[in-house]
Amino acid sequence: MSLRLSLAVSTLAALLALGATAPAAAQDRGYSGQTVTCSSNNNRRTQCNVPFVGRAVLVQNLSDTRCVEGTNWGSGRGFVWVDRGCRARFADSRGNGWGGGGGQGGTIRCESTDHRQRLCNTNWRGATLVRQLSDTRCVEGRTWGFRNGSIWVNDGCRGEFAEGRGGWGGGNSGGGWGNADPNYQVTCSSDDQRRRYCNWDRNRGRPVIVQQLSKTRCDEGRTWGYQGNQLWVDDGCRARFGAR
């Protein structure tokens, strides 16, 4: 009787040990390159230097907190950041077939939770929407955009993005900008704090603020943006826009 009990205990222990190691082995499968561990201690944001310059990919989640790219971790050129208790091991997305999507450098997931604006760092010059993950429609210039090397999402947009070449239309149009016309300008005003749309000829170039005319700060993606052949302004933003 004691022998049977001993064998049963030994078998159970072996099974538990196998179960404990299986997830980590599954996450590591197929990758043997250099990795970096980065930890958010006390739920604080931490930035860790990495030896690779490409976008990072999560190889192994080491914390009880689920690490979600764009929510509590992200990467830039030469660094990875973690936040809100995320602790994980990261690798270069360009190595050994990692990268999470088609195209050089792979894709990045960026999610607006609770309909709040979120920034996801990249080392790209432009971005394009590859796949919409939310019920909320992701519309470039309205619920997502790209500025200063980062993707921003808002109002519940969740999507997967890839590096783009600065084209217009959220990654599905394939169209590009025309040559910028330095003499082309449009003034657009949000009267009574309401959203207003103004015509914009995209063939003249991409709109940028030349002069802010309102006391309300005009922030791209929040109080102004663009879609198709239109500019929009909101919440009291009034500005003169030029082409670049």
Secondary structure, DSSP 8 states (H G I E B T S, - for coil): -HHHHHHHHHHHHHHHHHHHHHHHHHHHTT--S-EEEEE-GGG--EEEE-S--S-EEEEEE-SSS---BTTTEEEETTEEEE-TT-EEEEEETTSTT-SSSSSTT-EEEEE-GGG--EEEE-S-S-EEEEEE-SSS---BTTTEEEETTEEEE-TT-EEEEEE--S-SSTTSS--------TT-EEEEE-GGG--EEEE--GGG--EEEEEE-SSS---BTTTEEEETTEEEE-TT-EEEEEE-
